[in-house]
Amino acid sequence: MMKLQLLTSSGCGHCAEAKKILEEIKPDFPELEIEEVDMTTDEGQEMLGKYMVMSSPGVIINGELFSQGGLDKAKLVEKLESLK
């Protein structure tokens, strides 16, 4: 099981793009559990501090910060393939 947490904020263009990318790749990774966390919630604030996320979206894979800001689809697929 792989877990991806997506730290998002409302009205964020990069966040919308990241969600679109995740929808596109989801069929290739049925074992991937995706959880969206709003940065403004208590949980979101805690994660921002823990992972030192400075720009949205923050992408955390299996408890490790993968990226922040724009999400690179090719790099994400490569990372998930390596975890299979």
C-alpha positions as CSV (number, residue, x, y, z in Angstrom):
1,M,0.0,0.0,0.0
2,M,1.3,3.4,-0.9
3,K,-0.1,6.6,0.7
4,L,0.0,10.0,-1.0
5,Q,-1.1,13.0,1.0
6,L,-1.9,16.2,-1.0
7,L,-1.7,19.4,1.0
8,T,-3.9,21.9,-0.8
9,S,-5.4,25.3,-0.4
10,S,-8.6,26.7,-1.9
11,G,-8.2,28.6,-5.1
12,C,-4.8,27.2,-5.8
13,G,-4.1,26.6,-9.5
14,H,-1.2,24.2,-8.9
15,C,-3.4,22.2,-6.5
16,A,-6.1,21.8,-9.2
17,E,-3.4,20.7,-11.7
18,A,-2.0,18.2,-9.1
19,K,-5.5,16.7,-8.6
20,K,-5.9,16.3,-12.3
21,I,-2.5,14.5,-12.6
22,L,-3.5,12.2,-9.7
23,E,-6.8,11.3,-11.4
24,E,-4.9,10.5,-14.7
25,I,-2.3,8.2,-13.0
26,K,-4.7,6.6,-10.4
27,P,-5.7,3.7,-12.8
28,D,-2.0,2.7,-13.1
29,F,-1.6,2.6,-9.3
30,P,-4.6,0.9,-7.8
31,E,-2.7,0.3,-4.6
32,L,-2.2,4.1,-4.1
33,E,-4.3,5.7,-1.4
34,I,-4.8,9.4,-1.9
35,E,-5.7,11.7,0.9
36,E,-6.3,15.4,0.4
37,V,-5.6,17.6,3.4
38,D,-6.6,21.3,3.5
39,M,-3.7,23.4,4.6
40,T,-6.0,25.6,6.7
41,T,-7.2,22.8,9.0
42,D,-5.3,21.9,12.2
43,E,-4.1,18.7,10.6
44,G,-2.9,20.7,7.5
45,Q,-1.1,23.2,9.7
46,E,0.6,20.4,11.6
47,M,1.8,18.8,8.4
48,L,3.0,22.1,6.9
49,G,5.3,22.5,9.9
50,K,6.4,18.8,10.1
51,Y,7.3,18.6,6.4
52,M,8.4,22.3,6.0
53,V,6.0,22.9,3.1
54,M,6.3,26.4,1.8
55,S,4.1,26.4,-1.3
56,S,1.1,24.4,-2.3
57,P,0.4,21.8,-3.1
58,G,2.6,19.8,-0.8
59,V,2.9,16.1,-1.9
60,I,3.8,13.6,0.8
61,I,4.4,10.0,-0.2
62,N,4.6,7.4,2.5
63,G,5.4,10.0,5.1
64,E,8.2,11.7,3.0
65,L,8.0,15.1,1.3
66,F,8.1,14.5,-2.5
67,S,7.4,17.9,-3.9
68,Q,5.8,21.3,-3.3
69,G,4.5,23.9,-5.7
70,G,4.0,22.5,-9.2
71,L,3.8,18.7,-9.5
72,D,5.8,17.0,-12.2
73,K,3.8,14.1,-13.6
74,A,6.8,12.2,-15.0
75,K,8.8,12.5,-11.8
76,L,5.7,11.4,-9.7
77,V,5.1,8.3,-11.9
78,E,8.8,7.4,-11.7
79,K,8.7,7.7,-7.9
80,L,5.5,5.6,-7.6
81,E,7.0,3.0,-10.0
82,S,10.0,2.7,-7.8
83,L,7.8,2.0,-4.7
84,K,5.7,-0.7,-6.3
